[in-house]
Amino acid sequence: MKMGLRKLGAHTFGFVWEQTAEATIQALAAEGFRSFQLLASPPHIDPFNASNDELNAIRSAVAACGGRIVSVDLPASEFNLASPIKDAARFSVEMYKRTVEFAAAIGSEYITVTSGRRHALLPAPQGHLEAIFTDSFDQIVEAAERAGIRVLLENHPHGVLPDAESMVRFLSDARYDSVDVLYDAANAAAINEDPVEGLRKVLPKTGVVHLSDAPNGSWRHDPIGAGDIEFGPIMELLKSAGYARHVVAEIISDAPLRDLIEAREYFSPILNVRN
């Protein structure tokens, strides 16, 4: 028998300038959310300088609702694991390693990694940055394995591995057994990749699916129903495949709590009641 989908989880990205990670978890928990993905960025939370009191507060907020931290993300705009400037890539690796320590300290299942950044105006030729990213990524995977957590590789429109096919090819190496895919439907739509077909390619390796909306060809994370993404086929694929791992709404808006609740109402006829 195929298992049902989990309850919809909530990403805290939309709250990063509004309130702390602890307060955000408490607010989401009060509305019935139990799975949380954290954007590790000040003033929301500083993963590099978090005090023991802050770590304890996050753990306590999660424990109080019987919830879980799915993953911890760094803001991709601030770091570049594929930078041709060696010191920039080295700095980024060290920041991810420190975030691994933070993620482990708050009991996160994963840390999320994007495949660096290709310059939007003058991107490097295909293949030029892959070796740099691979070296950076390998160091983070090793650090995560030592810390007892797993790594999510996320598709990102500006990344070295922006689409499903490139991620499947990259992760086919046996040394990435502790790595899963985070497939973001809106990130796929931003590069005109069909989210259903992209997800179909990576689904056997997928640990988290991100849902938000966007106009065709635009990189946004809008409320569900505000863009052009067709979610019915995505959810049907997940159901037919018996996908039973994490599904997380990542919405950036002026009213993130309201829009996350509405996303849950939209998907609730499809999602099971399991945490």
KEGU-281703 format. One record per residue: residue in one letter; x, y, z of N, C-alpha, C in turn; residue number from 1. Coordinates in steps of 0.02 Angstrom, whole numbers, plus 50000, padded with zeros to 5 digits. Each point is the difference from the previous one (the first is absolute). Layout:
N
DOVO   residu      nx      ny      nz     cax     cay     caz      cx      cy      cz   num
DOVO        A       X       Y       Z       X       Y       Z       X       Y       Z   NUM
...
//
This chain:
275
DOVO   residu      nx      ny      nz     cax     cay     caz      cx      cy      cz   num
DOVO        M   50042   49940   50000   49958   50060   50000   50044   50062   50000     1
DOVO        K   49984   50048   49957   50039   50061   49997   49981   50046   50058     2
DOVO        M   50049   50032   50028   49989   50043   50057   49975   50069   49979     3
DOVO        G   49964   50033   50044   49977   50067   49986   50054   50051   50012     4
DOVO        L   49989   50061   49976   50048   50053   50009   49998   50027   50072     5
DOVO        R   50054   50031   50020   50002   50032   50065   49958   50064   50001     6
DOVO        K   49988   50024   50061   49973   50068   50006   50048   50050   49966     7
DOVO        L   49971   50054   49977   50041   50053   49969   50044   50033   50053     8
DOVO        G   50064   50005   49985   50046   50036   50043   50004   50073   49980     9
DOVO        A   50033   50040   50041   50004   50072   49988   50073   50023   50002    10
DOVO        H   50018   50039   49950   50067   50032   49999   49994   50068   50033    11
DOVO        T   50053   50020   50036   49998   50063   50036   50029   50059   49960    12
DOVO        F   50016   49990   49936   50031   50052   49959   49960   50065   50003    13
DOVO        G   49934   49996   49995   49959   50060   49998   50000   50042   50063    14
DOVO        F   50027   49972   50054   50000   50035   50065   50068   50029   50018    15
DOVO        V   50049   49994   49955   50069   50013   50019   50011   50070   50026    16
DOVO        W   49963   50050   49975   50009   50069   50023   49950   50019   50055    17
DOVO        E   49953   49954   50015   49945   50017   50046   50012   49978   50071    18
DOVO        Q   50025   49940   50010   50005   49973   50067   50051   49944   50003    19
DOVO        T   50018   49981   50061   50051   49949   50010   49974   49932   49977    20
DOVO        A   50047   49954   49991   49982   49932   49982   49957   49968   50055    21
DOVO        E   50017   50012   50063   49961   49972   50055   49928   50025   49997    22
DOVO        A   49991   50066   49993   49933   50029   49998   49961   49975   49939    23
DOVO        T   50035   49991   49944   49967   49976   49939   49976   49928   50009    24
DOVO        I   50042   49958   50029   49979   49931   50013   49939   49998   50046    25
DOVO        Q   50001   50042   50051   49944   50003   50046   49936   50022   49965    26
DOVO        A   50006   50051   49957   49941   50024   49964   49973   49948   49952    27
DOVO        L   50045   49966   49964   49979   49947   49954   49970   49941   50038    28
DOVO        A   50031   49982   50056   49974   49945   50040   49930   50014   50026    29
DOVO        A   49988   50063   50018   49934   50019   50025   49946   49990   49947    30
DOVO        E   50021   50001   49937   49952   49990   49945   50000   49927   49975    31
DOVO        G   50035   49957   50036   49997   49929   49984   50056   49972   49958    32
DOVO        F   50050   50041   49982   50057   49973   49963   50046   49963   50047    33
DOVO        R   50030   49947   49974   50044   49958   50041   50068   49987   49968    34
DOVO        S   50008   50016   49937   50064   49991   49965   50024   50068   49977    35
DOVO        F   50063   50015   50016   50026   50068   49988   50067   49996   49964    36
DOVO        Q   50008   50044   49951   50064   50009   49967   50022   50071   50012    37
DOVO        L   50062   50008   50026   50023   50065   50023   50047   50034   49950    38
DOVO        L   49989   50064   49988   50050   50040   49966   50047   50027   50052    39
DOVO        A   50063   49979   49998   50049   50019   50051   50034   50065   49979    40
DOVO        S   49968   50055   50016   50026   50066   49982   49978   50051   50052    41
DOVO        P   50045   50044   50022   49980   50054   50044   49951   50047   49964    42
DOVO        P   49953   50031   50035   49990   49997   50073   49958   49941   50024    43
DOVO        H   49978   49958   49954   49959   49942   50016   50037   49954   50048    44
DOVO        I   50059   49978   49980   50046   49962   50042   50069   50004   49968    45
DOVO        D   50050   50008   50041   50069   50002   49976   50032   49932   50014    46
DOVO        P   50008   49957   49951   50025   49933   50014   50072   49998   50022    47
DOVO        F   50036   50054   49986   50071   50000   50017   50014   50026   50070    48
DOVO        N   49952   50035   50029   50011   50031   50065   49942   49988   50048    49
DOVO        A   49960   49950   49987   49943   49986   50043   50024   49978   50069    50
DOVO        S   49970   50029   50051   50018   49983   50069   49966   49934   50020    51
DOVO        N   50023   49972   50054   49968   49939   50026   49927   50013   50017    52
DOVO        D   49985   50060   50024   49930   50017   50015   49958   50000   49937    53
DOVO        E   50027   50026   49945   49962   50001   49937   49991   49929   49973    54
DOVO        L   50051   49959   50004   49994   49931   49978   49948   49963   50041    55
DOVO        N   50003   50010   50066   49952   49967   50044   49929   50024   49987    56
DOVO        A   49992   50065   49984   49934   50027   49987   49969   49969   49937    57
DOVO        I   50040   49990   49949   49975   49969   49938   49982   49928   50014    58
DOVO        R   50044   49963   50033   49985   49930   50016   49936   49995   50043    59
DOVO        S   49993   50045   50047   49942   49998   50044   49935   50016   49963    60
DOVO        A   50003   50048   49954   49941   50018   49961   49977   49942   49956    61
DOVO        V   50048   49963   49972   49984   49942   49959   49973   49943   50043    62
DOVO        A   50033   49988   50056   49978   49946   50044   49931   50013   50029    63
DOVO        A   49985   50063   50015   49936   50017   50031   49940   49982   49956    64
DOVO        C   50010   50000   49934   49944   49983   49955   50007   49930   49972    65
DOVO        G   50051   49963   50023   50011   49933   49972   50021   50002   49928    66
DOVO        G   50037   50052   49981   50017   50010   49930   50070   49977   49983    67
DOVO        R   50024   50023   49942   50066   49981   49976   50028   50056   49957    68
DOVO        I   50066   50005   49999   50034   50043   49952   50019   49957   49940    69
DOVO        V   49973   50016   49943   50015   49962   49940   50070   50016   49975    70
DOVO        S   50015   50064   49993   50065   50020   49974   50016   50071   50019    71
DOVO        V   50063   50017   49994   50025   50067   50011   50031   50024   49935    72
DOVO        D   49980   50060   49978   50025   50029   49937   50041   50062   50015    73
DOVO        L   50053   50010   49963   50034   50065   49997   49972   50039   49942    74
DOVO        P   49998   50067   50004   49978   50040   49943   50049   49993   49942    75
DOVO        A   49977   49973   49945   50044   49984   49944   50033   50063   49970    76
DOVO        S   49968   50058   50011   50028   50062   49972   50064   50022   50035    77
DOVO        E   50014   49973   50059   50057   50022   50039   50062   49957   49992    78
DOVO        F   49992   49941   49970   50056   49953   49996   50003   49969   49931    79
DOVO        N   50060   49981   49979   50009   49971   49934   50051   49943   50003    80
DOVO        L   49974   49939   50001   50043   49941   50003   50035   49985   49934    81
DOVO        A   49981   50036   49947   50031   49989   49935   50038   50062   49976    82
DOVO        S   50018   50044   50047   50035   50061   49980   50069   49985   49971    83
DOVO        P   50017   50031   49943   50067   49991   49973   50053   50036   50042    84
DOVO        I   49978   50043   50046   50045   50032   50048   50010   49951   50058    85
DOVO        K   50059   49972   50005   50011   49945   50048   49982   50019   50071    86
DOVO        D   50018   50061   50020   49986   50020   50069   49925   50005   50012    87
DOVO        A   49961   50020   49950   49928   50004   50008   49969   49931   50007    88
DOVO        A   50023   49953   49960   49975   49931   50006   50020   49970   50067    89
DOVO        R   50062   50013   50021   50024   49973   50064   49960   50029   50058    90
DOVO        F   49987   50064   49998   49959   50032   50052   49930   49969   50002    91
DOVO        S   49970   49989   49942   49933   49972   49997   49998   49930   50030    92
DOVO        V   50051   49959   49985   50003   49933   50028   50003   50004   50077    93
DOVO        E   50041   50044   50026   50006   50005   50072   49935   50022   50032    94
DOVO        M   49963   50044   49968   49936   50022   50027   49949   49943   49999    95
DOVO        Y   50001   49960   49948   49955   49942   49998   50020   49950   50055    96
DOVO        K   50064   49990   50010   50021   49953   50052   49976   50024   50069    97
DOVO        R   50004   50064   50012   49976   50026   50064   49924   49994   50004    98
DOVO        T   49966   50005   49944   49928   49991   50000   49981   49928   50012    99
DOVO        V   50041   49953   49977   49990   49930   50016   50000   49991   50076   100
DOVO        E   50047   50031   50034   50003   49995   50073   49937   50029   50031   101
DOVO        F   49977   50056   49975   49938   50031   50025   49941   49954   49988   102
DOVO        A   49995   49972   49940   49944   49956   49983   49999   49939   50046   103
DOVO        A   50058   49971   50012   50004   49942   50044   49980   50019   50071   104
DOVO        A   50019   50060   50021   49986   50022   50069   49926   50010   50013   105
DOVO        I   49961   50017   49948   49928   50009   50010   49960   49939   49978   106
DOVO        G   50034   49946   49982   49966   49938   49984   49971   49997   49930   107
DOVO        S   50029   50038   49953   49974   49999   49932   50017   49934   49965   108
DOVO        E   49955   49978   49957   50012   49939   49961   50051   50014   49944   109
DOVO        Y   49996   50060   49970   50040   50016   49941   50032   50068   50007   110
DOVO        I   50049   50012   49957   50022   50067   49981   49991   50005   49924   111
DOVO        T   49976   50057   49977   49988   50010   49929   50059   50036   49968   112
DOVO        V   50020   49975   49941   50055   50030   49962   49977   50013   49929   113
DOVO        T   50015   50059   49975   49989   50014   49929   50066   49997   49963   114
DOVO        S   49997   49992   49934   50062   49986   49962   50037   50063   49978   115
DOVO        G   50010   50045   50048   50037   50061   49985   49961   50046   49955   116
DOVO        R   50035   50047   49968   49966   50049   49957   50040   50012   49937   117
DOVO        R   49965   50001   49944   50029   50022   49937   49978   50072   49989   118
DOVO        H   50046   50042   49979   49985   50071   49991   49943   50009   49951   119
DOVO        A   49950   50039   50019   49940   50007   49959   50015   50038   49935   120
DOVO        L   50047   50047   50001   50014   50041   49940   50051   49968   49955   121
DOVO        L   50051   49967   50029   50052   49969   49960   50017   49932   50031   122
DOVO        P   49957   49951   49991   50012   49935   50031   50061   49965   49971   123
DOVO        A   50034   49962   50043   50058   49962   49977   49978   49947   49951   124
DOVO        P   50043   49981   49953   49984   49946   49954   49982   49936   50037   125
DOVO        Q   49957   49960   49970   49979   49937   50031   50060   49957   50017   126
DOVO        G   50002   49975   50061   50055   49958   50021   50055   50036   50037   127
DOVO        H   50002   50067   49996   50055   50037   50029   49998   50001   50076   128
DOVO        L   49940   50000   50029   49993   50008   50072   49984   49934   50037   129
DOVO        E   49986   49947   49963   49978   49938   50031   50052   49970   50047   130
DOVO        A   50063   50003   49979   50053   49971   50042   50007   50039   50065   131
DOVO        I   49993   50065   49997   50004   50042   50060   49944   49981   50048   132
DOVO        F   49939   49996   49972   49943   49982   50043   50009   49930   50028   133
DOVO        T   50022   49953   49961   50007   49931   50024   50047   49997   50059   134
DOVO        D   50056   50034   49996   50048   50001   50056   49968   50030   50062   135
DOVO        S   49963   50055   49991   49967   50033   50057   49947   49954   50030   136
DOVO        F   49960   49970   49957   49945   49958   50022   50025   49939   50038   137
DOVO        D   50053   49970   49975   50027   49941   50033   50021   50015   50072   138
DOVO        Q   50028   50059   50011   50020   50018   50068   49940   50008   50046   139
DOVO        I   49946   50027   49974   49939   50009   50040   49968   49933   50015   140
DOVO        V   49998   49956   49951   49971   49934   50011   50039   49963   50054   141
DOVO        E   50065   50003   49997   50041   49967   50051   49986   50029   50069   142
DOVO        A   49994   50066   50005   49985   50031   50065   49931   49979   50025   143
DOVO        A   49952   49997   49956   49932   49980   50019   49998   49927   50024   144
DOVO        E   50036   49957   49965   50002   49929   50020   50031   49993   50069   145
DOVO        R   50052   50039   50015   50031   49996   50066   49951   50025   50054   146
DOVO        A   49957   50048   49981   49952   50028   50048   49936   49959   50006   147
DOVO        G   49993   49950   49957   49941   49957   50004   49938   50028   49968   148
DOVO        I   50007   50046   49952   49943   50026   49964   50011   49989   49925   149
DOVO        R   49946   50006   49962   50003   49990   49928   50001   50067   49964   150
DOVO        V   50017   49997   49936   50004   50060   49958   49945   49998   49948   151
DOVO        L   49968   50057   49989   49954   50010   49945   50034   50043   49947   152
DOVO        L   49998   49977   49938   50024   50041   49943   49938   50029   49966   153
DOVO        E   49995   50066   49999   49941   50033   49973   50012   50027   49930   154
DOVO        N   49950   49990   49956   50003   50032   49935   49991   50075   50009   155
DOVO        H   50041   50039   49965   50000   50073   50007   50011   50030   49932   156
DOVO        P   49960   50050   49980   50005   50027   49932   50068   50030   49983   157
DOVO        H   50038   50021   50049   50066   50030   49987   50057   49952   50014   158
DOVO        G   49984   49938   50017   50051   49953   50020   50037   49967   49943   159
DOVO        V   50054   49966   50017   50038   49961   49952   49960   49939   49978   160
DOVO        L   49957   49976   50045   49956   49942   49986   49928   50025   50006   161
DOVO        P   49974   50035   49951   49936   50034   50009   49939   49956   49988   162
DOVO        D   50009   49943   49966   49941   49961   49980   50005   49928   50024   163
DOVO        A   49946   49964   49990   49996   49931   50025   50052   49955   49968   164
DOVO        E   50008   50005   49935   50047   49956   49965   50071   50008   50025   165
DOVO        S   50022   50063   50011   50068   50011   50023   50010   49974   50071   166
DOVO        M   49948   50006   50042   50005   49974   50068   50003   49924   50002   167
DOVO        V   49958   49968   49958   50002   49927   49997   50068   49976   49978   168
DOVO        R   50028   50031   49950   50066   49981   49975   50053   50009   50055   169
DOVO        F   49998   50056   50034   50049   50016   50052   49996   49951   50058   170
DOVO        L   49939   49984   50022   49990   49959   50059   50004   49925   49986   171
DOVO        S   50012   49982   49938   50006   49929   49984   50063   49969   50030   172
DOVO        D   50047   50041   50021   50061   49975   50032   49984   49968   50067   173
DOVO        A   50025   49941   50013   49984   49963   50060   50021   50036   50064   174
DOVO        R   50047   50046   49995   50022   50034   50061   49948   50049   50026   175
DOVO        Y   49945   50009   49962   49947   50045   50023   49939   49962   50025   176
DOVO        D   50011   49943   50030   49945   49961   50028   49964   50037   50056   177
DOVO        S   50036   50044   50035   49969   50037   50055   49970   50067   49978   178
DOVO        V   49992   50009   49934   49973   50061   49972   49932   49986   49968   179
DOVO        D   49951   50041   50015   49935   49997   49968   49988   50064   49961   180
DOVO        V   49948   50000   49959   49982   50058   49960   49945   50040   50035   181
DOVO        L   50007   50065   49999   49945   50045   50015   49978   50028   49933   182
DOVO        Y   49940   49981   49978   49975   50024   49936   49950   50056   50011   183
DOVO        D   50017   50059   49975   49959   50059   50009   49962   50014   49935   184
DOVO        A   49933   49995   50003   49959   50008   49940   50007   50070   49970   185
DOVO        A   50003   50051   50042   50005   50069   49974   50069   50013   49971   186
DOVO        N   50052   49971   50029   50067   50008   49971   50004   49966   49932   187
DOVO        A   49965   49944   49993   49998   49967   49935   49964   50043   49948   188
DOVO        A   49943   50027   50020   49960   50041   49954   50039   50062   49978   189
DOVO        A   50045   50024   50043   50038   50061   49983   50046   49989   49941   190
DOVO        I   50022   49937   49988   50042   49986   49942   49961   49963   49946   191
DOVO        N   49933   50003   50006   49955   49968   49951   50008   49924   49998   192
DOVO        E   50019   49971   50057   49999   49927   50006   49930   49980   50024   193
DOVO        D   49970   49952   49968   49935   49975   50021   50008   49968   50069   194
DOVO        P   49969   50028   50053   50010   49973   50067   49980   49926   50006   195
DOVO        V   49950   49979   49963   49978   49930   50004   50054   49955   49971   196
DOVO        E   50025   50017   49940   50050   49957   49969   50066   50003   50037   197
DOVO        G   50017   50059   50025   50061   50005   50040   49996   49959   50063   198
DOVO        L   49943   50005   50035   49991   49962   50061   50000   49926   49986   199
DOVO        R   49972   49980   49945   49998   49929   49982   50072   49972   49995   200
DOVO        K   50046   50040   49973   50069   49977   49991   50036   49991   50066   201
DOVO        V   49987   50044   50048   50038   49999   50062   49963   49965   50057   202
DOVO        L   49938   49980   49989   49957   49977   50055   50031   49943   50041   203
DOVO        P   50033   49950   49970   50028   49946   50041   50052   50025   50051   204
DOVO        K   50029   50058   49987   50052   50027   50043   49975   50060   50041   205
DOVO        T   49936   50016   49995   49973   50062   50029   49981   49991   50073   206
DOVO        G   50025   50045   50043   49982   50000   50070   49952   50055   50019   207
DOVO        V   50000   50055   49961   49956   50057   50013   49976   50028   49934   208
DOVO        V   49935   50017   49997   49972   50036   49943   49977   50069   50025   209
DOVO        H   50021   50052   49966   49979   50069   50017   49944   50021   49954   210
DOVO        L   49949   50030   50029   49943   50025   49962   49989   50074   50013   211
DOVO        S   49998   50038   49946   49978   50070   50000   49983   50015   49928   212
DOVO        D   49973   50059   49988   49975   50016   49933   50043   50055   49968   213
DOVO        A   49992   50007   49935   50038   50050   49962   49972   50006   49930   214
DOVO        P   50005   50060   49969   49984   50005   49929   50050   49960   49960   215
DOVO        N   49979   49976   49942   50046   49961   49957   50063   50040   49986   216
DOVO        G   50058   49968   50010   50063   50031   49984   50026   50051   50050   217
DOVO        S   49963   50010   50055   50022   50047   50052   50023   49964   50062   218
DOVO        W   50051   50026   50031   50025   49969   50062   49967   50034   50059   219
DOVO        R   49948   49968   50026   49963   50026   50057   49978   49941   50044   220
DOVO        H   49979   50017   50060   49971   49950   50046   49935   50030   50027   221
DOVO        D   49952   50005   49957   49936   50034   50015   49951   49952   50033   222
DOVO        P   49946   50028   50029   49948   49958   50028   49970   49954   49947   223
DOVO        I   49975   49943   50023   49970   49952   49956   49939   50031   49966   224
DOVO        G   49997   49993   49933   49946   50029   49962   50015   50068   49971   225
DOVO        A   50058   50030   50019   50017   50066   49975   50039   49999   49935   226
DOVO        G   50020   49940   49978   50041   49994   49940   49972   49950   49951   227
DOVO        D   50045   49970   49962   49980   49956   49944   50016   49926   50011   228
DOVO        I   50028   49982   50058   50018   49930   50011   49937   49959   50011   229
DOVO        E   49997   49943   49967   49944   49954   50008   50020   49947   50052   230
DOVO        F   49968   50003   50058   50020   49957   50055   49965   49932   49998   231
DOVO        G   49943   49995   49967   49965   49937   49997   50044   49943   49973   232
DOVO        P   50033   50009   49942   50043   49947   49974   50060   49984   50045   233
DOVO        I   50025   50051   50035   50056   49987   50047   49977   49955   50056   234
DOVO        M   49943   50016   50030   49975   49961   50056   49979   49930   49978   235
DOVO        E   49973   49995   49939   49981   49935   49975   50061   49956   49990   236
DOVO        L   50054   50029   49976   50062   49962   49993   50024   49975   50068   237
DOVO        L   50000   50043   50051   50022   49980   50066   49957   49944   50028   238
DOVO        K   49935   50006   49990   49955   49949   50026   50009   49934   49963   239
DOVO        S   50004   50003   49934   50006   49938   49961   50066   49964   50013   240
DOVO        A   50052   50039   50018   50066   49971   50014   50006   49975   50072   241
DOVO        G   49948   50014   50041   50004   49981   50070   50051   50041   50040   242
DOVO        Y   50012   50062   49977   50048   50043   50034   49976   50015   50071   243
DOVO        A   50043   49988   50049   49979   50008   50070   50051   50040   50040   244
DOVO        R   50038   50041   49965   50050   50041   50035   49974   50072   50006   245
DOVO        H   50043   50049   50005   49978   50067   50019   49973   50040   49941   246
DOVO        V   49946   50037   50012   49973   50050   49954   49995   50065   50039   247
DOVO        V   50033   50052   49976   50007   50063   50038   49978   50058   49956   248
DOVO        A   49957   50043   50028   49983   50062   49965   50052   50053   50018   249
DOVO        E   50028   50030   49949   50049   50054   50009   49972   50062   49965   250
DOVO        I   49970   50044   50039   49964   50057   49971   50029   50064   50027   251
DOVO        I   50016   50046   49954   50027   50066   50018   49947   50051   49981   252
DOVO        S   49972   50032   50050   49945   50047   49987   49996   50049   50058   253
DOVO        D   49953   50047   49995   49990   50049   50054   49963   49969   50059   254
DOVO        A   49969   49943   49990   49962   49967   50054   50017   49926   49999   255
DOVO        P   50060   49981   50018   50021   49930   49992   49959   49951   50042   256
DOVO        L   49981   50018   50061   49962   49953   50041   49932   49986   49968   257
DOVO        R   49966   50052   49980   49935   49990   49966   50008   49957   49938   258
DOVO        D   50051   50014   49960   50008   49965   49936   50022   49928   50010   259
DOVO        L   50037   49986   50053   50017   49930   50015   49938   49961   50022   260
DOVO        I   49959   50033   50041   49937   49967   50021   49956   49986   49940   261
DOVO        E   49995   50048   49954   49959   49990   49941   50029   49946   49955   262
DOVO        A   50066   49996   49997   50031   49945   49961   49982   49933   50030   263
DOVO        R   50001   49995   50065   49981   49937   50032   49927   49983   49985   264
DOVO        E   49956   50050   50001   49930   49988   49984   49992   49977   49928   265
DOVO        Y   50041   50028   49956   49996   49981   49929   50021   49927   49990   266
DOVO        F   50053   49980   50035   50026   49933   49990   49971   49947   50047   267
DOVO        S   49963   50021   50050   49976   49953   50050   49956   49944   49973   268
DOVO        P   49960   50011   49947   49962   49943   49973   50044   49944   49972   269
DOVO        I   50063   50017   49985   50045   49952   49969   50047   49970   50052   270
DOVO        L   50024   50042   50046   50048   49976   50049   49967   49958   50054   271
DOVO        N   50036   49951   50025   49977   49959   50055   50006   50039   50065   272
DOVO        V   49978   49971   50055   50003   50034   50064   50061   49981   50040   273
DOVO        R   50046   49962   49971   50061   49982   50037   50045   50060   50009   274
DOVO        N   50036   50002   50057   50052   50049   50008   50062   49979   49961   275
//
